[in-house]
């Protein structure tokens, strides 16, 4: 089975992005393109944690509510959340109301602060695990040695809900690996962006 399907403009795209209308703009403008902004990286790590056991479509449709509830995923603000914020979020019907995941996001903000003090930025830390384009055929695996290593490193530092599959999904989305299907119009665009990208901390 081909890894692509023609989109509304007739150009080939990753098959998965044709399964829901909201996936197309996400695929074309976000997924797989390199990100160095700490807030966006933190947001994605949190949202992938919330996705555990659920679909990305559910999380994507709730993303704006998550942003509102979690102060735009500002790391310092989330790190300062209290039990009152946990209760507020548990009452927020716009997000996934799971105490463990909410508390994990707050914990992970504190752990992100520690990483920023150590590495200079969250970006400088996670981009140590960048994966070359030709290391794994696109869309053939659910995790990689680099994702497993990053997952282990984060867990060692006290992060929660950062298993290897969750971390690989984060790496796919944030451009640390180019997992656009061969033949997808975004694969070469993502590769070109990665070639121009100034890796933080290098």
Secondary structure, DSSP 8 states (H G I E B T S, - for coil): --SEEE-TTS-EEEGGGGSSHHHHHHHHHTTTS----HHHHHHHHHHHHHHTTS-HHHHHHTHHHHHHHTGGG-HHHHHT--HHHHHHHHT-TTS---HHHHHHHHHHHHHHHHHHHHHSSHHHHHGGG---TTSS-TTS-S--HHHHHHHHHHHHTT--S--HHHHHHHHHHHTSS----TT-HHHHHHHHHHHH---TT-
